[in-house]
Each structure stands twice: as structure tokens, then as C-alpha cells.
Amino acid sequence: MKKNILLFGGNPIFFVQNNELPKEKELIFLRKTKFIKSDSKTDPKLSKESHILKHKQLKNIKKILLNNFNDYWNNVLEINNKFYICNSWSTLQKKGEFHPCHLHANHIFSAVYYAKVEKTSLIFHLERSKLNDNFHFRYDLIKDNVFNSYSWRVEVN
């Protein structure tokens, strides 16, 4: 299991490359999930249910997520608070589709688990870079990096 921490916008982003693939029964369960239809051709399908990890068929995926959450808040943030999963859902996304920029209200952490994916990326976006957060100057960038960018891409495979 490969673990990394990316500091972007002053926030630690913990990502794990897990070599444990989902079981076929988990993938079948996820494929049979009922999804909300979208009018947009680029939006992924979102599950109707917002507590999908409560299903026993996904207990292994839930265990993977919780183990990594525990690792993150115990060993990265080093805090002793207790947290719980308030919502969980599934999306089905095909080539050419993408999640529009969005926020998750009433939360402190968010997690994404890719059950099955071809090479792609996850993009984090800020309204402005940390350099422009307090000082509204225009900078001549030599090279984009996590300190001067308002957007950062993490490869997912």
C-alpha cells in the first residue's frame, strides 16, 4: 500500500494507492445501484441512496476507507477526536464525464474510493492560489506548483 500526502492550499490531502482490488460481488452490487438521471451529458450518474456503505455487500470497501481515515487522523493530523461516516454514495462515470466543481457541506473530511478505474486524475481547485490569498498581486510564474496554483491534479490508477 502506497501512501502520500499532498499539501495543497494549506490542506493536507492524504491519498493511498491500495493494491487490494474490490471483490467481484462488490462491483456487481455497485453496478446494480439505482442512479439519478442527469440532463447533462458530462455529469456522472449519482446513486439515489446517500448511505450506500451501510450495505453489508460493501463492508470490505467501508473497512478500507475507515482504516485509511484512522491512519490519516491518528498519524497525519495527530488528533484524537472520534468521527463517523454521515453520508456515502456511489457514482458511475464514463469517459468524457466529470464531476463539476463542488463542495461537501457539513463535513470535515471527504474521501473518494475508486472501485474500478482506468488511468485518470482528480483535480483539486481553489478560488485563488495561496500566494494570492492575502496579497492580490499578479505573479509571473516560472513553473506551476502546489503553492502558486489554484488547481492541482492528482493521478488516479
Buried (B, 14 or more C-beta within 10 A) or exposed (E): EEBEEEEBBEEEBBBBEBEEEBBEEBEEBBEEBEBEEEEEEEBBBBBEBEEBBEBEBBEBBBEBBBEBBEBBBEEEEEEEEEEEBEEBBBBBBEEEBEBEEEEEEEEEEEBEBEBEEEEEEBEBEBEEBBBBEEEEEEEEEEEEEBEBBBEBEEEBE
